[in-house]
Each structure stands twice: as C-alpha cells, then as structure tokens.
C-alpha cells in the first residue's frame, strides 16, 4: 500500500534579500497529524521560512510541495485556499475594526457579521479562549489579540496550521487549553508547524523538530528524547551563540548577579523609587478595565512583579504610570518622591522613569523608522542627543543605536535598518536595550522577554538583575510565571482592575497565585 505524501514538503527553499541569505536551501516535510517544531535563535530564519510557506514573501529558489504536488503560494489568500493557516508573532489585525469585523475580512467566504460573531463565540467557548466579538482591536491587550489571531485562524478548519510563538502572551491556564486543542487537531489529521523559544513546550508537544542556524538546517530530532541543554546546543552550535557584552552579560560571567527569590537588594533609608497611592482611573473604553484604589511601592534595588490574566487592568496601569494617561491627582504617582500623576511622558522620563511596553511594534517602536530614529524617541531625554539649540546630534544618535545593537546582540544589518525588518525577538532586544542603557532609577516593564530565544531571555533577565543591583526600582508586569518567580522579590496579582497585597516570592507558589488570579483575596 502506497503511503500518503507529506502535507507539506520544502525542497532547498531559499530567500535572499539584497545579497543577504535569510534562508539557505532549507528542506523539511510535515506529515498529516504531525506537530513539527522549528527551532533556532532569534534571526535564524524561522519567521522568513514560515512567511514563504504562507505566501507573504516569495522564495528566491527552491520548491514547495503541497500533498505531493508542486505549488506556488502567491499570497496568504492562496495559502488559505489550499488549507494553510498562520498565526503571526506580530499580529495582522486592523486596530480600528472589531474582532468580528477583522475575522469576517480574514475568512473571505461571504459569511455575514452575525454568523461570524456566533462562530467566534462557539469556538471561544469550545477552546476556552475568551474573546468579545464586538470589541475594537485597538482596545485589546497583546494577550487578547493573540486569542483573536488563534481563533480566527481555526475558523478556517486548516489542514496545516503555522503557529509563531503562540503562547508568548498567554497565561498558563490558556497555554494548557491551547495544548489540548492542538493535540485534538493533530489527532484529527491537521499538520502543525510550531515555533517557540519555550523548550519545555517543544518537548511536551512536538513529535519532531527541525533546527535552523543562520538560515540553514543544522539538524533534526525528536524533542522528547533530548534534554533542554542538548536542544540549546543544537540551536547555537559549538561556536554559535551570542557574544557577551557590557549591555547584556553572559550567564557564565554574571553568576554574581543571581539572587534567590525574595533576596532583594533594597537600599535602606532611601525614598521609594515608585509609589502609587489610591490610584483610580475610570476607562472610557466600554470593554476596558477601570483601576480601583491601587496602592503599592517599589523600593530602590527591588523588583516587584505583577501577575495576572491578560485584560485585568495591566494595560491601563502601564498607561497611567508612563504618562500616556495623565491623572487629576499629582500625588497618586510618585517617582523618586516627586508627585508625578499630572506630569507628561517627557517630564517623567527626565525624572528617571523608563518604560518597556508590551506592544513592541506600535508602542515600543515605529515600524518604518530606522533603529537610530527609534533610539532617539526615548533616548533624547537622557542621552544628550540634542544640541543646546535643540537640533538632533545625528552622530550621537547613531552611536547610541550602535551601542544598543552591540550591547544586546541585536541581529541587523545596521542602525539604519527599519524596525520592521528585524525579527520579533531582535526588535524586543533592541527596545529593552534602549531603555536599560539609559540607566533609569525606575523601570516599568511589561513582557520584557516576549518572543526572544532561551539564550537571549536568560541574558535579558540577567541585565534586569544587574539594573536592580545598581539601585533601580523595577516593576515587572508579566504573564510568564517562571519569569516572575525567577526575578521578583515580591509579587502582586491583577484582577479586574485591583491588585492583591504584595507577598514575598519565597512565600508564593503557582497554585497560590492561580487562586489570587480569580480574585479570592477580595
């Protein structure tokens, strides 16, 4: 009996950009019902490869076979008609439209808006990924947008599903539900290409893995049969990996930065770096979350974490702290003891505040601006990038951008490359580096390691520890419990616009935080 051909087969697929080989003769195949991982460091070529399969970009050379037949995937619409669905790491949603309207445009099958709303609600209930069909996308958190991307893709009933970092902004409970869903799809014959930097996910979920390094296939394996150390070694190679620098230290050179949970380096007798007192913000968004009487402080030399399911007020809190939303009460927020609730973004930054937002392409960076121009956007307040006459010192701006690129191992052709040309992980490293190199006295960061590979995530976390040792007060908002337990000295939980009392990390467990995420302390 002749066996069925693979659902997808790639033969020596290559993509060249102006002499740069993003993918170099990549070959792999995915069988029906197989969950196949694509592993590699940031910039290894994973996303470019998936974009060729999905028709976003066209290959320079090589061949794509769909169920044994050569095909040219001319566009995402052509890919969807074949039965290929993709959930991007950077979301492809129209922010001015509702969830249902975005989904109706995406499906392109003539369904009415009422039908789409019902289908979304049914699928949301079936898989436990809550969405509100009539909510506008611009009001959604990153985690909520991720749910929309996944659900609207599943409405196509794809034969091949491509997932690029699908769990990076999902809660542990949502991840568990997603895995159950993917295993069900696999058992029904759907092939899945899965990109993630979370190796424990790869080991648990994926049947096979193809490893990329610098745009080439360097190996394949059965992830469940390998240790995480072996998988990392396959990705970075014997001579691979990032070169340590002053900006982002290597693991081996910074063991002195490691501290156990709860061992804060608070500097006694100093004014708290960040103080929030009875902070209340009424949102004008009908689907938003109002903040209700929040009070907490972060001491110099301390990292305080905020856990919680996406959409419980984290986004509104970041806007209030950063100055994007100004308050009526100046004393609701104190930065290094200075009443700051009424201050602008620029004045808060001049008083020592830096911010790493969750949305890197939109809030964190301007996609069409060069890296130098993106460095200028926030660095102008602290890095002497303007002359006395207020003119831009372009040499200084370029030097600052190069410092970020070198210090945080950002893979890019030059500081003049547009932000949108970087892989998600490399852009994240650039944004984190831009803020950390300004040596803030107060840092507010949300999802700081979203979408970066395991090696870079470890180094970014070391850099945050180093900032804490220098006396910075750090507020860490994250949906990654492992990250919170690794970095935080105290942890709070956000629930419906309120915060639980802060408790030492050493006295917390994932189970206790899970209970707090349901609001049991109120």
C-alpha positions as CSV (number, residue, x, y, z in Angstrom):
1,X,0.0,0.0,0.0
2,X,1.4,3.4,-1.0
3,X,1.7,5.8,1.9
4,X,0.2,9.3,1.5
5,X,2.7,12.1,0.7
6,X,3.5,14.7,3.4
7,X,1.0,17.5,3.8
8,X,3.9,20.0,3.2
9,X,7.4,19.4,1.8
10,X,10.0,22.0,1.3
11,X,12.9,21.3,-1.1
12,X,16.0,23.5,-0.9
13,X,13.9,26.6,-0.2
14,X,16.0,29.9,-0.2
15,X,15.3,33.5,0.3
16,X,17.8,36.3,-0.4
17,X,17.4,40.0,0.5
18,X,20.0,42.3,-1.2
19,X,22.7,39.7,-1.0
20,X,21.8,38.5,2.5
21,X,20.6,34.9,2.7
22,X,17.8,34.7,5.2
23,X,17.1,31.1,4.3
24,X,19.7,28.9,2.5
25,X,18.4,25.7,0.8
26,X,16.1,24.6,3.6
27,X,14.4,21.2,3.3
28,X,11.8,19.7,5.6
29,X,8.5,17.8,5.5
30,X,5.4,17.7,7.7
31,X,3.0,14.7,7.8
32,X,-0.7,14.8,8.5
33,X,-1.3,14.9,12.2
34,X,2.3,15.8,13.0
35,X,3.3,18.6,15.3
36,X,6.6,19.7,13.9
37,X,8.8,22.3,15.7
38,X,11.1,24.8,14.0
39,X,13.9,25.7,16.4
40,X,16.5,28.4,16.3
41,X,17.9,31.6,17.8
42,X,16.4,35.0,17.1
43,X,17.3,35.8,13.5
44,X,17.9,32.2,12.5
45,X,15.3,32.5,9.6
46,X,12.3,30.8,11.2
47,X,9.8,33.5,10.5
48,X,11.0,34.1,7.0
49,X,10.6,30.4,6.2
50,X,7.0,30.4,7.5
51,X,6.2,33.6,5.5
52,X,7.3,31.8,2.3
53,X,5.0,28.8,3.2
54,X,2.1,31.2,3.9
55,X,2.7,33.3,0.7
56,X,3.7,36.6,2.4
57,X,7.0,36.5,0.6
58,X,8.2,34.6,-2.4
59,X,11.2,32.2,-2.4
60,X,14.3,33.1,-4.3
61,X,14.9,29.4,-5.1
62,X,13.6,26.0,-4.2
63,X,10.2,24.3,-4.3
64,X,7.1,24.0,-2.1
65,X,5.1,20.7,-2.4
66,X,1.5,20.6,-1.1
67,X,0.3,17.0,-0.7
68,X,2.9,15.8,-3.2
69,X,2.2,18.5,-5.8
70,X,4.5,21.5,-6.6
71,X,2.7,24.8,-5.8
72,X,3.4,28.5,-5.9
73,X,1.8,30.1,-2.9
74,X,1.3,33.6,-4.4
75,X,-0.4,35.2,-1.4
76,X,-1.9,34.5,2.0
77,X,-5.3,34.2,0.4
78,X,-3.9,31.5,-1.9
79,X,-2.4,29.7,1.2
80,X,-5.7,29.8,3.0
81,X,-7.5,28.4,-0.1
82,X,-5.0,25.5,0.0
83,X,-5.8,24.9,3.7
84,X,-2.8,26.7,5.3
85,X,-3.5,28.9,8.3
86,X,-0.9,31.0,10.2
87,X,-0.9,32.8,13.5
88,X,1.8,35.5,13.3
89,X,4.0,36.6,16.2
90,X,3.3,40.2,15.1
91,X,-0.4,40.4,14.8
92,X,-2.2,41.2,11.4
93,X,-5.3,42.9,12.8
94,X,-6.9,46.2,11.8
95,X,-7.0,48.2,15.0
96,X,-10.0,50.4,14.1
97,X,-12.2,47.3,13.4
98,X,-13.9,45.0,15.9
99,X,-12.9,41.4,16.5
100,X,-15.8,40.1,14.4
101,X,-15.1,42.6,11.5
102,X,-11.4,41.5,11.4
103,X,-12.5,37.9,11.3
104,X,-15.0,38.5,8.6
105,X,-12.4,40.1,6.4
106,X,-9.9,37.4,7.1
107,X,-12.3,34.5,6.2
108,X,-13.2,35.9,2.8
109,X,-16.0,33.3,2.4
110,X,-19.1,35.6,2.4
111,X,-20.2,34.9,5.9
112,X,-22.4,37.6,7.5
113,X,-21.2,39.5,10.5
114,X,-23.9,37.9,12.6
115,X,-22.7,34.4,11.6
116,X,-19.1,35.3,12.3
117,X,-20.0,36.6,15.8
118,X,-21.7,33.3,16.6
119,X,-18.9,31.2,15.2
120,X,-16.4,33.1,17.3
121,X,-18.4,32.7,20.4
122,X,-18.9,29.0,19.8
123,X,-15.2,28.4,19.1
124,X,-14.2,30.6,22.1
125,X,-16.4,28.6,24.4
126,X,-15.2,25.2,23.0
127,X,-11.5,26.0,23.4
128,X,-11.6,28.3,26.5
129,X,-10.0,31.3,24.7
130,X,-12.3,34.1,25.7
131,X,-12.9,36.9,23.1
132,X,-15.6,39.6,22.8
133,X,-16.6,39.8,19.1
134,X,-17.8,43.4,19.2
135,X,-14.7,44.8,21.0
136,X,-12.4,47.0,18.9
137,X,-8.9,45.6,18.4
138,X,-7.1,48.9,19.5
139,X,-8.6,48.3,23.0
140,X,-7.3,44.8,23.3
141,X,-4.2,43.8,25.2
142,X,-1.5,41.8,23.5
143,X,-2.7,38.6,25.1
144,X,-6.3,39.2,23.9
145,X,-5.1,39.9,20.4
146,X,-3.3,36.6,20.4
147,X,-6.5,34.8,21.2
148,X,-8.2,36.6,18.3
149,X,-5.5,35.5,15.9
150,X,-5.7,31.9,17.0
151,X,-9.5,31.7,16.9
152,X,-10.0,33.3,13.5
153,X,-7.4,31.0,12.1
154,X,-9.1,27.9,13.5
155,X,-12.4,29.1,11.9
156,X,-10.8,28.1,8.5
157,X,-10.5,24.4,9.6
158,X,-6.9,24.4,8.3
159,X,-5.1,21.3,7.0
160,X,-1.8,22.9,8.1
161,X,-1.6,25.3,11.0
162,X,1.5,27.5,11.4
163,X,2.0,29.0,14.9
164,X,4.7,31.6,15.5
165,X,5.3,32.0,19.3
166,X,1.6,31.3,20.1
167,X,2.0,31.1,23.9
168,X,4.3,34.1,24.4
169,X,1.5,36.2,25.9
170,X,-0.9,33.6,27.1
171,X,-1.4,32.6,30.7
172,X,-0.5,29.1,32.0
173,X,-4.2,28.2,32.0
174,X,-4.7,29.4,28.4
175,X,-1.5,27.6,27.3
176,X,-2.8,24.3,28.8
177,X,-6.1,24.8,26.9
178,X,-4.2,25.6,23.7
179,X,-2.2,22.4,24.0
180,X,-5.3,20.3,24.5
181,X,-6.7,22.0,21.4
182,X,-3.6,21.4,19.3
183,X,-3.4,17.8,20.3
184,X,-7.1,17.4,19.3
185,X,-6.4,19.0,15.9
186,X,-3.4,16.7,15.5
187,X,-5.5,13.6,16.2
188,X,-7.9,14.8,13.6
189,X,-5.2,14.9,11.0
190,X,-4.2,18.6,11.0
191,X,-0.4,19.1,10.5
192,X,1.1,21.8,12.7
193,X,4.3,23.8,12.3
194,X,5.2,25.2,15.8
195,X,7.7,27.9,16.5
196,X,8.5,28.6,20.2
197,X,11.5,29.5,22.3
198,X,10.0,27.7,25.3
199,X,11.8,24.4,25.1
200,X,9.6,22.7,27.7
201,X,6.7,23.3,25.4
202,X,8.5,21.8,22.4
203,X,9.5,18.7,24.4
204,X,6.0,18.2,25.6
205,X,4.0,18.9,22.5
206,X,6.1,18.3,19.3
207,X,6.7,15.0,17.6
208,X,9.7,16.2,15.6
209,X,11.9,19.3,15.3
210,X,14.0,20.9,12.6
211,X,16.8,23.1,13.8
212,X,17.9,26.3,12.0
213,X,21.1,28.2,12.5
214,X,22.0,31.3,10.4
215,X,19.4,30.4,7.8
216,X,20.4,26.8,7.3
217,X,19.1,23.5,8.6
218,X,21.7,22.1,11.1
219,X,19.8,19.1,12.4
220,X,16.6,17.4,13.4
221,X,15.5,15.4,16.4
222,X,12.6,14.0,18.5
223,X,12.4,16.8,21.2
224,X,11.0,14.5,23.9
225,X,14.2,12.4,23.5
226,X,16.5,15.3,24.1
227,X,17.5,17.4,27.1
228,X,16.9,21.2,27.0
229,X,20.7,21.6,27.1
230,X,21.1,19.4,24.1
231,X,18.4,21.4,22.2
232,X,20.1,24.7,23.1
233,X,23.4,23.3,21.9
234,X,21.8,22.3,18.6
235,X,20.5,25.8,18.1
236,X,23.6,27.8,18.9
237,X,26.2,25.3,17.7
238,X,29.6,24.7,19.2
239,X,30.9,28.1,18.1
240,X,27.5,29.8,18.0
241,X,25.6,31.8,20.5
242,X,25.7,35.4,21.4
243,X,28.8,37.3,22.3
244,X,28.7,38.7,25.8
245,X,29.0,42.5,26.2
246,X,28.6,45.2,28.7
247,X,25.0,45.6,27.8
248,X,23.8,42.1,28.1
249,X,26.1,39.9,30.2
250,X,26.6,36.2,29.6
251,X,25.3,33.6,32.0
252,X,28.8,32.4,33.0
253,X,30.2,35.9,33.6
254,X,27.4,37.1,35.8
255,X,26.8,34.5,38.3
256,X,27.3,37.2,41.0
257,X,24.1,38.8,39.7
258,X,21.9,35.8,40.5
259,X,19.9,36.0,43.7
260,X,17.3,33.8,45.1
261,X,13.6,34.8,45.1
262,X,12.9,37.2,48.0
263,X,16.6,38.3,48.5
264,X,16.1,41.9,47.4
265,X,18.9,44.4,47.3
266,X,16.9,47.2,48.8
267,X,18.8,50.3,49.7
268,X,17.7,51.2,53.2
269,X,16.8,54.8,54.1
270,X,16.0,55.9,50.6
271,X,12.8,57.2,49.2
272,X,10.9,54.6,47.3
273,X,11.6,54.7,43.6
274,X,7.9,54.3,42.7
275,X,5.0,54.9,44.9
276,X,1.3,54.5,43.9
277,X,-1.3,55.8,46.3
278,X,-5.1,55.3,45.9
279,X,-4.7,55.3,42.1
280,X,-8.1,55.1,40.4
281,X,-8.6,55.5,36.7
282,X,-12.1,55.3,35.0
283,X,-11.7,54.0,31.5
284,X,-13.7,55.5,28.6
285,X,-13.4,52.2,26.8
286,X,-16.6,50.2,27.2
287,X,-14.5,47.0,27.1
288,X,-11.7,48.4,29.2
289,X,-10.9,47.9,32.8
290,X,-11.0,50.7,35.4
291,X,-8.4,50.8,38.0
292,X,-9.7,50.9,41.6
293,X,-7.7,52.3,44.5
294,X,-4.3,50.8,43.7
295,X,-1.6,51.3,46.3
296,X,1.9,49.9,46.3
297,X,5.6,50.9,46.3
298,X,8.8,49.7,44.8
299,X,12.0,50.3,46.7
300,X,15.4,51.1,45.1
301,X,17.1,47.8,44.4
302,X,13.9,45.8,44.3
303,X,11.9,44.0,41.6
304,X,8.1,43.8,42.3
305,X,6.2,41.6,39.9
306,X,2.6,41.8,38.8
307,X,1.0,38.5,37.6
308,X,-2.5,38.1,36.2
309,X,-4.6,37.0,33.2
310,X,-4.3,39.5,30.3
311,X,-7.0,42.1,30.3
312,X,-7.3,42.7,34.1
313,X,-6.0,46.3,34.1
314,X,-2.3,45.8,33.3
315,X,-2.5,47.8,30.2
316,X,-4.4,50.7,31.9
317,X,-1.8,50.7,34.8
318,X,1.1,50.9,32.4
319,X,-0.6,53.9,30.6
320,X,-1.1,55.7,33.9
321,X,2.5,55.1,35.1
322,X,4.1,56.0,31.8
323,X,2.2,59.3,31.5
324,X,0.2,58.2,28.4
325,X,-2.8,58.8,30.6
326,X,-2.4,61.8,32.9
327,X,-4.2,61.9,36.2
328,X,-6.0,64.7,38.1
329,X,-4.2,63.9,41.4
330,X,-0.4,64.5,41.2
331,X,0.2,62.5,44.4
332,X,-1.4,59.3,43.0
333,X,2.0,58.5,41.5
334,X,5.4,59.5,43.0
335,X,8.6,58.9,41.1
336,X,11.6,59.1,43.4
337,X,9.3,61.1,45.8
338,X,8.2,63.6,43.2
339,X,4.5,64.0,42.6
340,X,4.1,62.8,39.0
341,X,0.5,62.0,38.4
342,X,0.0,65.1,36.3
343,X,3.4,65.1,34.5
344,X,3.8,64.4,30.8
345,X,5.7,61.4,29.5
346,X,8.8,63.5,28.8
347,X,8.9,65.0,32.3
348,X,8.5,61.6,33.9
349,X,11.4,60.3,31.8
350,X,13.6,63.2,32.8
351,X,12.9,62.3,36.4
352,X,14.3,58.8,35.9
353,X,11.5,56.7,34.6
354,X,11.9,54.3,31.7
355,X,9.2,52.1,30.2
356,X,9.3,48.8,28.2
357,X,5.7,48.3,26.8
358,X,4.2,45.0,25.8
359,X,3.4,46.1,22.2
360,X,6.8,46.4,20.5
361,X,5.5,47.2,17.0
362,X,3.2,50.1,17.8
363,X,4.0,51.5,21.3
364,X,7.6,50.4,21.7
365,X,8.9,51.3,18.2
366,X,7.7,52.9,15.0
367,X,7.9,50.2,12.4
368,X,9.0,52.3,9.4
369,X,11.6,54.4,11.4
370,X,15.2,53.3,11.4
371,X,16.7,51.9,14.6
372,X,18.6,55.1,15.1
373,X,15.4,57.1,14.9
374,X,13.7,54.6,17.3
375,X,16.7,55.1,19.7
376,X,16.1,58.8,19.6
377,X,12.4,58.5,20.5
378,X,13.1,57.9,24.2
379,X,16.9,58.4,24.4
380,X,16.7,62.1,23.8
381,X,15.6,62.7,27.4
382,X,18.7,61.1,29.0
383,X,21.5,60.6,26.4
384,X,22.4,64.2,25.3
385,X,21.2,63.5,21.8
386,X,20.2,67.1,21.2
387,X,22.4,70.2,20.9
388,X,21.8,73.3,23.0
389,X,19.8,74.8,20.2
390,X,17.6,71.7,20.2
391,X,19.0,70.2,17.0
392,X,19.5,66.5,16.7
393,X,23.1,65.3,17.0
394,X,22.9,62.6,14.4
395,X,26.3,61.2,15.1
396,X,25.4,60.7,18.8
397,X,22.1,59.1,17.9
398,X,23.7,56.6,15.6
399,X,26.4,55.9,18.2
400,X,23.6,55.2,20.8
401,X,21.8,52.9,18.4
402,X,25.1,51.0,17.7
403,X,25.7,50.7,21.4
404,X,22.3,49.0,21.8
405,X,22.9,46.7,18.8
406,X,26.3,45.7,20.1
407,X,25.4,45.5,23.8
408,X,22.3,43.4,23.3
409,X,23.4,41.3,20.4
410,X,20.7,42.6,18.0
411,X,21.0,40.9,14.6
412,X,20.5,43.6,12.0
413,X,22.5,45.0,9.0
414,X,23.0,48.4,10.5
415,X,21.5,51.1,12.7
416,X,19.8,52.5,9.6
417,X,17.6,49.3,9.1
418,X,13.9,49.9,9.7
419,X,12.5,48.5,12.9
420,X,10.0,46.3,10.9
421,X,12.9,44.5,9.2
422,X,14.0,42.9,12.5
423,X,12.7,39.6,13.8
424,X,10.4,39.9,16.7
425,X,13.0,38.7,19.2
426,X,15.7,41.1,17.9
427,X,13.4,44.1,18.0
428,X,12.5,43.1,21.6
429,X,16.2,43.1,22.5
430,X,16.6,46.5,20.9
431,X,13.7,48.0,22.8
432,X,14.8,46.5,26.1
433,X,18.4,47.6,25.5
434,X,17.4,51.1,24.6
435,X,15.6,51.5,28.0
436,X,18.2,49.7,30.1
437,X,21.2,51.7,28.7
438,X,19.5,54.9,29.9
439,X,20.3,53.7,33.4
440,X,16.8,54.5,34.8
441,X,16.2,54.9,38.5
442,X,12.7,53.5,38.0
443,X,11.8,50.9,35.3
444,X,8.3,49.7,34.4
445,X,8.4,46.8,32.0
446,X,5.7,44.5,30.6
447,X,6.5,41.2,29.0
448,X,10.2,42.1,28.6
449,X,11.3,38.7,27.2
450,X,8.3,38.2,24.9
451,X,9.4,36.3,21.7
452,X,13.2,36.1,22.4
453,X,15.1,32.8,22.4
454,X,16.0,31.0,25.5
455,X,19.6,32.2,25.5
456,X,18.6,35.9,25.0
457,X,15.8,35.7,27.6
458,X,18.3,34.5,30.2
459,X,20.7,37.3,29.3
460,X,17.9,40.0,29.4
461,X,16.8,38.7,32.8
462,X,20.4,39.0,34.0
463,X,20.5,42.5,32.7
464,X,17.4,43.3,34.8
465,X,19.1,41.8,37.8
466,X,22.1,44.0,37.2
467,X,19.9,47.1,37.0
468,X,18.4,46.1,40.3
469,X,21.9,45.8,41.9
470,X,22.6,49.3,40.7
471,X,19.6,50.5,42.8
472,X,16.9,50.7,40.2
473,X,13.3,50.2,41.3
474,X,11.8,47.7,38.8
475,X,8.1,47.0,38.3
476,X,7.7,43.8,36.2
477,X,4.3,43.1,34.6
478,X,4.4,39.6,33.1
479,X,2.1,36.7,32.3
480,X,5.1,34.3,32.5
481,X,5.0,32.8,36.0
482,X,8.5,31.3,35.6
483,X,9.9,34.8,34.8
484,X,8.1,36.3,37.8
485,X,9.4,33.7,40.2
486,X,12.9,34.0,38.8
487,X,13.1,37.8,39.0
488,X,10.7,39.2,41.6
489,X,11.3,39.9,45.2
490,X,7.6,40.4,45.9
491,X,4.6,39.6,43.7
492,X,1.1,41.1,43.3
493,X,-1.8,39.8,41.2
494,X,-4.0,41.9,39.0
495,X,-7.7,41.1,38.9
496,X,-10.5,43.3,37.4
497,X,-8.6,46.5,38.0
498,X,-7.4,45.7,41.5
499,X,-4.2,44.4,42.9
500,X,-3.7,41.8,45.6
501,X,-1.4,42.6,48.5
502,X,2.2,42.1,47.7
503,X,3.7,39.0,49.1
504,X,7.3,37.7,49.2
505,X,8.1,35.5,46.2
506,X,9.6,32.9,48.6
507,X,6.1,32.5,50.2
508,X,4.3,32.2,46.8
509,X,3.5,29.2,44.6
510,X,2.0,28.9,41.2
511,X,-1.1,27.4,42.9
512,X,-1.4,30.3,45.3
513,X,-1.1,32.9,42.5
514,X,-3.7,30.9,40.5
515,X,-6.1,31.4,43.3
516,X,-5.4,35.1,43.5
517,X,-6.0,35.4,39.8
518,X,-9.6,34.5,40.5
519,X,-9.8,37.4,43.0
520,X,-10.1,35.3,46.2
521,X,-8.3,37.9,48.3
522,X,-11.2,40.5,47.9
